[in-house]
């Protein structure tokens, strides 16, 4: 499983201390349920580009703690947003449901 991880850029919380967690999940075509091979995920100011070898699996590190919104972008698909992801300090939040994105062609 090949992942391209986001670069670290400090995002201190209100107290000036950087506290982060991670988020991971899997992106598929909403109709076929097949993994999306290339896409970009953005959450909490961090962005990762996911390679074809990933089978739709992603992990974003260095996400600021708190409630975040995740966005998925893939060429040929509608941008997907998933609000309400709770990120906890030094933990990985697993998005248990498959993230199904819809083709722009509607097919």
Secondary structure, 3 states (H helix, E strand, C coil): CCCCCCCCCCCCCCCCCCCEEEEEEEEEECCCCCECCCEEEEECCEEEEECHHHCCEEEEEEEECEEEEEEEECCCECCEEEEEEEECCCCEEECCCCEEECECCCC
